[in-house]
Amino acid sequence: MESDHQKAKIVQIDANNVGQRIDNFLMTQLKGVPRSHIYQLLRSGQVRVNSGRKKPLYKLKLDDNVRIPPARINSGDEVVIPESVIKLIESSVLFENDDLMVLNKPSGIAVHSGSGLAFGVIEVLKQHNPDQFLELVHRLDRETSGCLIIAKSRVALTKLHDLFRDENRSGIGKYYLALVAGQWQDVNTINAPLKKAMRAGEHIVEVNEEGKHAISHFETKKVYPQSSLMEIKIETGRTHQIRVHALHAGHPVAGDKKYGDHKFNQIMKKAGLKRLFLHAARIELPGLNPTSNQSLIIEAPLGDELQQVLNKLEL
């Protein structure tokens, strides 16, 4: 990282950036600087808004004056994204119009850089579309595959964020498929607050009455001798929500190394499962169909590697 004697610059916020989070704004201003360093600049007070410190979630207002310190990556440190990853992301587009793009995110690729990761889906897209506005609308765990929405305009990002902020009332629908341990026969709603915690030096999420409101609806699609295929609709989008709620119900998700059951995971491994069996299968966005005012419904097909596991369980 290079931070020499160049002077800090002051950027005044115009209508194009109103409502944008300060951390995301800095990512566009400090090209190539890792998100972890952006957070460090905010924590240390090197970035200031109207001469005051701000947290990463601060949303910019019209005419805010943002002090941006000199910070860039040395040319030798520039991230090289493998061509295979670029092609994989480009081939995963399910839907695209002037406002948004929906990808069938591959498992194993993070949605953004950080926590030791040099790049994620959004960095791949931005690097190859440098003149296009592109921002994540929501997130998926690194090992989760399926529907991931990218906004292509500031107006679309704001509208989609408003929808996601109150998913249940807005009519937004997020549906997942998960293979879980045991035979789960009934339709179940899990209403259990979730809170982030540390256990044995590891960041986890747990059910805790002091946590944030979280609701997941589990519906059985198929029952196998030692497992069940479930469709889950979530009303809230908490970190690791489905995985922790499934564990709370006594049916941990197959292939889950953090919250799963080791013995069950070994059985599923013999059936060919090499990853977390959690897939964002469908998303419904009310009033966003480009040709009508009806919901825009996008479906992400289950990947071959997961479908083959189900096929083997049928035998």
Buried (B, 14 or more C-beta within 10 A) or exposed (E): EEEEEEEEEEBEBEEEBBBBBBBBBBBEBBEBBBBEBBBBBBEEEBBBBEEEEBEBEBBBEEEBEBBBBBBBBEEEEEEEBEEEBBEBBEEBEBBEBEBBBBBBBBBBBBBBBBEEBBBBBBBBBBBEEEEEBBBBBBBBBBBBBBBBBBBBBBEBBBBBBEBBEEBEEBEBBBBBBBBBBBEBEEEBEBEBBBBBEEEEEEEBBBBEEEBBEBBBBBBBEEBBEBBBBBBBBBBBBBBBBBBBBBBBBEBBBBBBEBBBBEEBBEBBEEBBBEBBBBBBBBBBBBEBEEEEEEBBBBBBEBBEBBEBBBEBBEE
